[in-house]
Amino acid sequence: MSIFTISAILVGLSALFGYINHRLLHLPHTIGLVVIALAASLSIIGIDLLDPHLHIARQVTGVLRQIDFNDTLMHGMLSFLLFAGALHADVSAFTSQRLTIGVMAVLGTLISTFVVGVLMWFLLGSLGIAMPFIWAMVFGALISPTDPVAVLGLFKTVKVPASLQAKMSGESLFNDGVGVVVFTVVLAIALAGGEHGAALGVAGVAKLLLTEVAGGALLGMLAGYIGYRAMYGINEPSLEVLITLALVMVAYALALSLHMSGPIAMVVAGLFIGNRGVKFAMSEQTRDYVLTFWTLIDEILNSVLFLLIGLEVLVVAAGGDHLWIGLLAIPVTLLARTLSVVIPVTVLSHWKTFTRGAVPVLIWGGLRGGIAVALALSLPETPYKAVILSVTYGVVLFSIIVQGLTVKPLVKKIIRQ
């Protein structure tokens, strides 16, 4: 099946399920897509159980397996989604909250990784599922970062105070890059002796962090500045939209080839263009063209991504029988999220003030999404991949559907009371 045919199926299903949700369910658009796609996937599994000779699930799974979810998201869609999200962010709000964002993105991710790893190691061991401690830490690393796509989608339907929104969106945008680096380090240790090398050591970890994080930020700043200068001296709206598109694709491709953090590069470039570029390098007409274009890109890719999350249950179900463990992992990840918020906030409260009710909103609004699934799918074929993938998927579905649907009432009750 060709790439065009697969793309046509995904976009067509996104439009169809979106229409069904709009007419019948009235859920937030992306959550509605996940729910309907999940229901369709479960229906296909149910039909096959009733009549195994139909093999519908196998046929649909065959199509889904042609889509490399990890490659599609991490090496394609994520660049556009992060740039579009950062493009609409207020850099002055991020700057005023830079200490909080930095501490929560780095310290919070590390705390959550450790807590999830330790608790899941004990939990799986008590269930008779043998998993080495380092592989439990791999799961902790991939599930700990909040998903920027899911979190930013919240603010389209949930209104929170500006300072709290800056904290939540800034944390999700930056801890994505930090989380991928932590995942890379822990996975390299788990694969000791494999192609990723043996134990990295302190010097190796420091070098990797410097290359990925600092290198990605520098590349994003450079790409943003080049795009800004290119648009500064012209007034051609269509060409300037093309410049921003080229900026994203070229910079992300460079980041991947230079082993720098592409997500961090996209966030920095998006903040640069969305603030300095929009203010000083674009006419009003160009500004409308650029912002409208990237809003549409964001909406379309978000729709396809959340559709895929709902459909991927067919792939996960075919690869393992551990989905039920995901139910046990949900309270573990929520506890880890609680500690990763409470500890930094307690430390920072000596210098910073937080909005009333900020802690529970930060905890419950820290959604997991497609990035965690993509990282789990990227794992090499080991005896532990099926368990990690199944547990990841269960946590992500709970996060998107349950937390995503209840954040708005929580905000109303806690912050606006």
C-alpha positions in Angstrom: 0.0 0.0 0.0 1.4 3.4 -1.0 2.2 6.3 1.4 -0.5 8.3 -0.3 -3.2 5.6 0.2 -2.3 5.2 3.8 -2.4 9.0 4.3 -5.8 9.1 2.6 -7.1 6.5 4.9 -5.8 8.3 8.0 -7.1 11.7 7.0 -10.4 10.3 5.8 -10.9 8.4 9.1 -9.9 11.6 11.1 -12.5 13.6 9.2 -15.2 10.9 9.6 -14.6 10.2 13.3 -14.3 14.0 13.9 -17.7 14.5 12.3 -19.2 11.7 14.4 -17.8 13.2 17.5 -19.1 16.7 16.6 -22.6 15.4 15.9 -23.0 12.8 18.6 -20.4 12.7 21.4 -19.5 16.4 21.7 -16.2 15.6 23.3 -13.0 17.7 22.8 -11.9 17.0 19.3 -8.7 15.0 19.9 -10.2 13.1 22.8 -13.2 12.2 20.8 -11.0 10.8 18.0 -9.1 8.6 20.5 -12.4 7.3 22.0 -14.0 6.6 18.6 -10.9 5.0 17.2 -10.5 2.9 20.3 -14.1 1.8 20.1 -13.6 0.9 16.4 -10.4 -1.1 17.3 -12.2 -3.0 20.1 -15.1 -3.7 17.8 -12.8 -5.3 15.3 -11.2 -7.4 18.0 -14.7 -8.4 19.2 -15.8 -9.4 15.7 -12.7 -11.6 15.2 -13.4 -13.3 18.5 -17.0 -14.1 17.4 -15.9 -15.3 14.0 -12.1 -16.0 13.9 -12.3 -16.9 10.1 -12.8 -13.3 9.2 -9.3 -12.1 10.2 -10.4 -8.5 10.1 -8.0 -7.5 12.9 -5.1 -9.1 11.1 -5.8 -7.2 7.9 -6.2 -3.9 9.7 -3.1 -4.5 11.8 -1.2 -5.3 8.6 -2.0 -1.8 7.4 -1.1 -0.2 10.7 2.3 -2.1 10.8 3.2 -0.3 7.6 3.1 2.9 9.6 6.2 3.2 11.7 4.6 5.1 14.6 7.9 6.0 16.2 9.4 7.2 12.9 6.2 9.0 11.9 5.9 10.9 15.1 9.5 11.4 16.3 11.1 12.0 12.9 8.3 13.8 11.2 5.1 15.0 12.8 6.6 16.1 16.1 8.8 18.8 14.5 5.7 20.5 13.0 3.6 20.1 16.2 6.2 21.5 18.5 7.0 24.5 16.3 3.3 25.3 15.9 2.8 25.0 19.7 5.8 27.2 20.5 4.9 29.7 17.7 1.8 30.7 19.7 3.5 30.9 23.1 4.4 34.1 24.8 8.2 34.1 25.4 7.9 36.9 28.0 5.7 34.6 30.1 8.2 31.8 29.7 11.0 34.1 30.7 9.3 35.2 33.8 8.7 31.5 34.8 12.1 30.2 33.5 13.3 29.0 36.9 10.1 27.0 37.6 9.9 25.6 34.0 13.6 24.6 34.1 13.4 22.9 37.5 10.2 21.1 36.7 11.4 20.0 33.3 14.7 18.6 34.5 14.3 17.7 38.2 10.7 16.7 37.9 11.5 14.3 35.0 14.3 12.7 36.9 12.3 12.3 40.1 9.4 10.7 38.1 11.7 8.4 36.2 13.3 7.1 39.4 10.0 6.7 41.3 8.2 4.9 38.4 11.2 2.6 37.8 11.5 1.5 41.4 7.8 1.0 42.0 7.2 -0.9 38.8 10.2 -3.1 39.5 8.7 -4.1 42.8 5.2 -4.4 41.4 6.2 -6.6 38.4 8.4 -8.7 40.6 5.5 -9.3 43.1 3.4 -10.4 40.1 6.0 -12.9 39.1 7.1 -11.0 36.0 10.9 -10.9 35.9 12.2 -7.6 34.7 15.7 -6.2 35.4 15.7 -3.0 37.4 17.3 -1.1 34.5 14.5 -2.0 32.2 11.9 -0.8 34.7 13.9 2.5 34.7 13.6 2.5 30.9 9.8 2.5 31.3 10.1 5.2 33.9 12.1 7.3 31.5 9.7 7.0 28.6 6.5 7.5 30.6 7.6 10.5 32.8 7.7 13.4 30.4 4.3 15.1 29.9 3.3 15.2 26.3 3.4 18.7 24.8 0.9 17.9 22.1 -1.6 16.6 24.7 -1.0 19.4 27.2 -1.1 22.2 24.7 -4.3 20.8 23.4 -5.8 21.3 26.8 -5.6 25.1 26.6 -7.9 25.1 23.6 -10.8 24.1 25.9 -9.5 24.8 29.4 -8.8 28.4 30.6 -6.3 28.7 33.4 -4.4 31.7 34.9 -1.7 33.0 32.6 1.2 32.2 35.0 0.0 28.6 35.5 -0.5 28.1 31.8 3.1 29.3 31.2 4.3 26.8 33.7 2.4 23.9 32.3 3.0 24.6 28.6 6.7 25.5 29.2 7.3 22.4 31.2 5.7 20.1 28.6 7.5 21.8 25.7 11.0 21.5 27.3 10.7 18.2 29.3 9.9 16.4 26.1 13.4 17.1 24.9 14.9 16.4 28.4 12.8 13.2 28.7 14.1 11.9 25.3 17.7 12.4 26.4 17.1 10.6 29.8 15.4 7.8 27.9 18.4 7.6 25.5 20.9 7.4 28.4 18.9 4.8 30.4 18.3 2.7 27.3 22.0 2.8 26.4 22.8 1.5 29.8 20.2 -1.2 29.5 21.7 -2.3 26.2 25.2 -2.4 27.7 27.5 -4.0 25.2 25.0 -3.5 22.3 25.2 -1.0 19.5 24.5 1.9 21.8 27.7 1.1 23.7 28.4 -0.1 27.2 27.8 1.9 30.4 28.3 5.6 29.5 29.9 6.8 32.6 29.6 10.4 34.0 31.7 11.9 31.2 29.6 10.2 28.5 26.3 11.3 30.1 27.5 14.9 30.4 28.7 14.9 26.8 25.3 13.5 25.6 23.4 16.0 27.7 25.5 18.9 26.4 25.2 17.8 22.7 21.5 17.0 22.9 20.2 19.9 25.1 22.6 22.7 24.5 23.2 21.8 20.9 19.5 21.6 20.2 18.9 24.9 21.8 21.7 26.6 19.9 20.6 25.0 16.6 17.0 26.2 17.2 18.2 29.8 18.0 20.4 29.8 14.8 17.6 28.5 12.6 15.1 30.9 14.1 17.5 33.9 13.5 18.2 32.8 9.9 14.4 32.6 9.3 13.9 35.9 11.0 16.5 37.7 8.9 15.2 36.1 5.7 11.7 37.4 6.4 12.8 40.8 7.7 13.6 42.4 4.3 10.6 41.1 2.3 6.8 41.3 2.3 5.7 38.2 0.4 3.2 36.3 2.7 3.3 33.0 0.7 7.1 33.0 0.5 7.4 33.8 4.2 5.1 30.8 5.0 7.4 28.7 2.9 10.4 30.0 4.8 9.0 28.9 8.1 8.2 25.5 6.7 11.7 25.1 5.3 13.1 26.3 8.7 11.3 23.5 10.5 12.1 20.7 8.1 15.8 21.6 7.5 16.5 22.4 11.2 14.9 19.1 12.4 16.7 17.1 9.8 20.0 18.7 10.9 19.3 18.0 14.5 18.7 14.3 13.8 21.9 14.0 11.7 24.0 15.9 14.3 22.5 13.9 17.3 21.1 17.1 18.8 17.6 17.4 20.4 15.2 18.1 17.5 12.3 18.8 19.9 14.3 21.4 21.8 15.5 23.0 18.6 11.9 23.3 17.4 10.7 24.8 20.6 13.4 27.5 20.6 13.0 28.2 16.9 9.2 28.5 17.3 9.5 30.8 20.3 12.0 33.0 18.3 9.8 33.3 15.2 6.5 33.5 17.2 7.7 36.4 19.2 10.5 38.4 17.6 9.7 37.3 14.0 5.9 38.0 14.3 6.6 41.5 15.9 9.4 42.8 13.8 9.7 40.8 10.5 6.1 40.3 9.4 3.5 42.6 8.0 -0.1 42.2 9.3 -1.0 40.2 6.2 2.0 37.9 6.5 1.3 37.4 10.2 -2.2 36.2 9.4 -0.9 33.9 6.7 1.8 32.3 8.9 -0.3 31.9 12.1 -3.3 30.5 10.1 -1.1 28.1 8.2 0.6 26.7 11.3 -2.8 26.5 13.2 -4.1 24.4 10.4 -1.0 22.2 10.3 -1.4 21.8 14.1 -5.0 20.8 13.9 -4.6 18.3 11.0 -1.6 16.5 12.5 -3.1 16.5 16.0 -6.2 14.8 14.5 -4.1 12.1 12.7 -1.9 11.5 15.7 -4.7 11.0 18.2 -6.5 8.8 15.6 -3.4 6.6 15.4 -3.2 6.4 19.2 -6.7 4.9 19.3 -6.0 2.5 16.4 -2.7 1.3 17.8 -4.5 -0.9 20.4 -4.7 -3.4 17.5 -0.9 -3.5 17.3 -0.4 -3.6 21.1 -3.1 -6.3 21.6 -1.4 -8.4 18.9 2.0 -8.2 20.6 1.3 -9.0 24.2 -1.1 -10.0 26.9 -0.1 -7.4 29.5 -2.6 -4.6 29.0 -4.1 -5.3 32.4 -0.8 -4.4 34.1 -1.4 -0.9 32.7 -4.3 -0.5 35.2 -1.9 -1.2 38.0 0.7 1.2 36.6 -1.8 4.1 36.5 -1.6 4.9 40.3 2.2 4.4 40.1 2.6 7.0 37.4 0.2 9.4 39.2 2.1 9.0 42.5 5.4 9.7 40.6 3.8 12.7 38.9 2.6 14.0 42.3 6.2 13.7 43.8 7.7 15.3 40.6 5.4 18.3 41.1 5.3 18.6 44.9 9.1 18.4 45.5 10.1 21.1 43.0 7.2 23.4 44.0 8.1 23.0 47.7 11.7 24.0 46.9 10.7 26.8 44.6 8.1 28.2 46.9 10.9 29.9 48.9 11.4 32.2 45.9 8.3 31.9 43.8 4.6 32.2 44.5 2.2 29.8 42.9 -1.4 30.2 41.9 -4.0 28.8 44.4 -4.7 25.2 43.3 -1.6 25.1 41.0 -0.3 21.8 42.4 -3.4 19.6 41.8 -3.8 21.1 38.3 -0.2 20.6 37.5 -0.4 17.0 38.7 -3.7 16.0 36.9 -3.0 18.1 33.8 0.4 16.4 33.2 -0.9 14.3 30.3 1.0 11.5 28.6 0.4 11.0 24.9 1.9 9.8 21.6 5.5 10.4 22.5 5.5 7.7 25.2 3.9 5.2 22.8 6.4 6.1 20.1 9.4 5.6 22.5 8.0 2.3 23.7 7.5 1.1 20.1 11.1 2.2 19.3 12.5 -0.3 21.8 14.6 -3.2 20.3 13.0 -6.6 20.4 13.8 -7.8 23.9 11.8 -10.1 26.3 10.6 -6.9 28.1 9.3 -4.9 25.1 5.8 -6.4 25.1 5.3 -5.7 28.8 6.6 -2.1 28.5 4.5 -1.4 25.4 1.3 -2.7 26.9 1.7 -0.9 30.2 2.6 2.4 28.4 -0.5 2.1 26.2 -2.7 1.6 29.2 -1.3 4.6 31.0 -1.6 6.8 27.9 -5.2 5.9 27.3 -6.1 6.7 30.9 -4.2 9.9 30.7 -5.8 11.2 27.5 -9.4 10.1 28.1 -9.9 10.2 31.9 -7.5 13.0 32.9 -8.1 15.0 29.6 -11.9 15.0 30.2 -11.7 15.9 33.9 -9.1 18.6 33.9 -11.7 21.3 33.0 -14.0 20.5 36.0 -11.0 20.3 38.2 -9.8 23.8 37.2 -13.3 25.2 37.7 -13.6 23.7 41.1 -10.1 24.5 42.5 -9.0 27.7 40.8 -12.3 29.5 40.2 -14.1 28.7 43.4 
